[in-house]
Amino acid sequence: MKTIKDYTIAVLGSHSALDVCRGAKDEGFKTLVIAQKGRDKTYAKYYKSDSSESTGQALFGCVDETVVLNKFADILKPKIQKELIKRNCIFIPHRSFEVYINDYNAIEKKFKVPMFGNRFLLKAEERTVKPNQYDLLDSAKIRYPKQFKDSKDIDRLCIVKILEKTRGFERAFFFACSFEEYKIGIAQGLGLGKFTKEQIKSAVIEEFIVGVQVNFNFFYSPVNKRLELIGTDTRRQTNIEGLTKLPSIYEEKLIKKVDIKYEEAGHIAVTVLESLLENAFGMGERFVTATQKLFKPGVIGPFGLQAMITAGPPKKEIIVFDVSPRMPGSPGIFATPYSGYLFGQNLSMGKRVAIEIKQALKENKIDQILT
């Protein structure tokens, strides 16, 4: 019978790889990072493990082994997959894995390495597939911003999201509160080469919600059949934050010369009022049920509901604008108290994943958490 020492937790070298590795090492697993050439030193040098020979526990660092590829997508090569399977790897997916593979069919059918989580749910993050995250939110009866299928119907301040021409995984944004402003934004974007006419067809036009952004990072445990709130965070984004911190007399002038962007640069741990928790948990429970209906066997492990909290009256409301059906990108969520309320100690999402795998192995339920 295989034990924890027989398994290796593997992850692509980006996004939340260190979070995954630190959590896995804390629970006694070996760790392996698949890195891309030119982006490997973080894992192969700066966070490389220096482990105790007697226990295998990391005394310093958390990455035991780094496999360097010419490009991330090479992880699909049979030779690489064979090596990962040989090492009894359990692969932890995150957003960068989806982005750099850029082929959900390959993730579902060609990637043979056992994966923690539901690999068939990952594609729901994309708004251009069916069913997608909006279908999940509708099924879960979770409110999200009103969308406009026809730009001529715009009757309020909206944010228009279009995939970028040069980076298909990033989205270009502009604001419009009328059809006329929408046309101006489209013309400017095409003129600057931000996106193509083809990409405009799949643009998302949604009302701009005024509120406070909070990401609710949940974990659903199939082993315990339990929903847990591990932590909450908010984003640090460039260049919008720099622009809004300017004195108003300069802000208006600079915005005319500099494109507004919402690119993630980091995260901040943030707490929410306890009066919001019951509503948040209810949304999480309904989301789990929706995934079980539309993407069997449903969500396994981490998922995030990215939301805006709006003001009353009659009361504050949580409106979800994005869904992350995989590892979150914020390792700092352990700094919020919610996992500590449950476990008596604050847990990172990486450690919570490792705990689930460890328990599943011990109770012979590993098939419930891998796809």
N, C-alpha and C positions, 0 to 999 in steps of 0.2 A: 504493500500500500504506500502511495506517494505521500510525502510530508511537505511541509512548507519549504524546507531546504532544497527540495527537488524542483521547485518552481522559480522562475525569474519573471519579475514584472518589467514589461517593456513599454516604451513610449517614444513617440517622435520628438526630436530635440527642438522644441519650440513651445510657446503658449504657457503650459503649466507643467512641463516635464519635471522640473525640480520639486514641485509640490508633490507630484506622484512618487518620485524617487525617495524623498525624505520620509513620506508616510510608509512606503513599502519597507524601507530599511528599519524603521522603528518597530515594525511588526515581524521582522526576521527574514524578509524576502531578499533575494539577490535582485539587483537592478541593472537594466540595460537601456541605453539611449541610442536611438538611430538618428544620427546627425547628418547634416549636409556639409560637404567640404566648404571651408571658409566660415562655418558657423559652429565648429565643433569644440573650440577651446573651453567654452563655458562648462561643458560636460566632461571632456577628456582631461582637462587640466585644473580649472579653478574649483570645480565641485567634485572632483574624483575622490572616491572612497579610500580611506586608510583604515582598514578593518582589523579587528582582533582575530588572529588565526584560530583561537580556541572557540570563540563564540560566533564569529562571522558578523557581529554587530559593528556598524560603522562608528569608529571613534572620531572620525573627522570626514566631512564630505558625505555624499549619498549616492554617487554614480559609480557602480562597480565596473561597468564595461561600456565602452562607446564604439559603435559600429559607424564608420564614416562612409557615406555614399556620395556620388557625384551630384545627385539631386534627390530630393525627398521621394519623388515618385518611383525611384528605383527599388523601394521597399516591396513593390509588387513583383519584382523579378523572382522567378522560381528558386534561384540559388539563395537569395536572401531569405525568402520565406522558409526554405528548408532548414537554414541555420537557426532561425528563430524557433521553429517547431522542435528541432533537435534539442534546444535548450529548455524545452517545456515552458516557453514564454506565454504569459497572459498579457495581451496587449490592451492598453488603456487609450481609447480615442479621445481627441480634443479637437477644437475648431481648426487648428492648423493642419491636422491630419486630413480633414475634409477638404480644406482649401488647396493644399499642395498636391493631393492625389487628383482632385477635381474630376472625379468619376465615381458616382455613387454605385453604379452597376458593378464596377471593379471592386469597390469596398464590400459589396454584398455577396458577390459571387466568385471573385478571383483571389481575394485576400483570405488565405486559408488558416491564418494564425488565430487561435481562440481569442475572442475579444470579450472583455468585460463590458456588459451593457448590451443594448439592443441595436445592433448595426443597421437594422432596417428602419429604425426611427430617425437616424441622423439626417436623412434627406429632407425630413419635414421642416428643417430650419430654413430651407430655400423656399422663397415665396413663389417661384415659378413652376413648382411641381404640384401634383395633386395625388393624394391629399397633402396639405401643407399645414403650417402652424396655425393659420387662420381657421382651417377646418377643425383642428384640435381645440382651439379656443371657443369656437362656436359650439362644438359638442360638449365642452366643459362649462358652457354658459359663463364664460369669462369676458368681461367687457374689454374691447380694444378700441383704438381711435377710429372714428368714422372714416371710411375710405370713399374716394370718388373714382368711379370707373371712367367717367367722361369729364375731361378737364373743363368743359364748358359749364359744369355744374358747381364749380368751386364757389362757395359763398362765405368762406371764413379763412382765417390764416391757416395755410397748409404747408407741410414739408413734403417736398417731392424727392423721392429716392430712386436713383438710376445707377445701375452698375457702371463702373468706370471702364473706359476704353482700354487703358493700359494695364490696369489691375482689376481683373474680372471679379475678384473676391471683395474688393472695396466698393463702396457706393458713393456717388457724388450726390450732393444735396443742394437744393435751393428752396427759397420760400416764395409763396405766392398766395395772395388773398383774393385773386380774381383770375378769370380766363386770360385777360390781357397781360397780367403779370406772369402767368404761366408761359405764355408765348414768348415773352421777353427772356425768361430764364432758359427756355429751350434753345432759343436762338443764340444766346450768349454761350451756353454749354457746347453747342455744336461748333460755334466759331472758334472756341478755344480748344477744341478737340477733346473735351472731357468725356464725351460719350458719342455713340453713333445713332443714326436714325433707327437702326434695328433694335438697339437697346432701349430706346424710348418706348417701344411697344410693350415692354414688361415693367415700365415704371410704376412705382407705387405712390399714389397721391393720398395722403392721410392728414386729417386735422392735426394741428400742432397743439399738444396738451400742455397747458401751463401748470407746473407743479414741481415737486421735488423727486428726482430720480432715485430709485432704490431697486437693487437687484435682490430678489429673494432666492437664495441658493438652497435648494432642497435635496434630500437624498431619500429615494424609495428603496427599502430593503425587501426583496422577495423572500429572503431567508426568514425574516421576522414579520413579514407582511405589515410593515410600519413606515409611515411617513415622518421624516425628521427635517427640521429646519436647522441646517448647519451654520449658516451665517448670512449676513447682509452686507452689501457694499454699494458703492456708487463709482462712476467712472471719472477719470481725469482725461480730458480730450483736448487735442490740439487741432486747429489753432483758435477754436472758439473761446477757450478760457483766456488766452492772452488778449484777444480782441475785447472781451467784455470787461477786462480789468483796466483798460485805458480810460483816461478822463474823457467824458462824453464829447467834448469839443474835438478831440482827435479820433475818437472811435468812428464817428460817422464818415470822416474823410478817408480813414484807412480802409474801412469796409468796402468803399468804392474801388479801391485799388487791389485789395487782397481777397482772394476767394475764401469764403467761410468753409471750414472743414470740421468734421467731427471724428477725427481719427483717434483711436485709443492710444494713450501714452502710459496709463497706469490706472490704479484703483485706490480707493480710500475705504477703509472699514467704516460703516455707519450703523447706528442703531435706529430702531423705530419704536413708536409708542406701543405699549402692551395692548392698548385698546384696538390696535390694528392686527394683532397676531391671529385672532380667531378667524377673521376674514381671510387672511393670507393662507392659513392652513386649509381652510375650506376650498380656496381656489386650487391649492396644490393637490388636495384629494380628488377634486373633480378632474383635474388635468391627468392624474394617474389613471383614473377610470376611462377617460377619453382615449388615452394611448393604448389601453388594453383592448378597446373596441376597434380602433383604426390601424394599430400597428402591433399585432400580437407578437410576443407575449406582453407588450407594454413597456413602459420605462423601467429600466434597471439601473439603480444607482443614482448619480447626480443629474440634476436638471435645474435650470434657472428660469424664473419668470421675471423679466426685466420690465419694471413698471414705473409709472408716475403716480405720486400721491397728490391728489388735488384737494383744494380747500372746500369747506362747507360754505353755506348751509345746504342740506341739513347736517351732513357730517362728511368727514374726509372719505375719499374714495380711492381705491387702487385700480388703476387702468393699465393693463399690460400692453406694451408696444413691441415686445420681441420675446422669443422663446429660445432657450439654449438647451437642447436635449442631450447634454454630454457634460464633461468636466468644465467647470467655469474657468475663466481666465484670471481670477483674482485669488492669489494665495493668501491674501491678507484677511480673508473672511474669518479665519480662526480667531482674529482679534476681537470679534464681536462675541457676546456672551451666550448665544443661543445653544451651541453644542455643549457648552459647559453646564447649562441648566439640565441637559439630558444625561450627560456622561460623567459629570463631576470634574471634568477637565475640558479645556477648549481643544477641539480637533480641527485640523486642516481637512479639506476635502480629500486630499491625497491619503491621509491616514485613515479616514472613514472608509474609503474604497478598500484599502488593505485589510482593515478589520473585517469587512464583509467577505472578502475572498478567504481570509483565514478561517472565519466561522463556517463558511460553506464547505471548505475542505475538511474541517473537523467533523462536521455533521453529515458528510457525504451528500451535499446538496449543490456541488459545483455546477451541475448542469442547469440549475435554476438561474445562474447569474452570467453564463457565457453564451455567446451566439457565434 
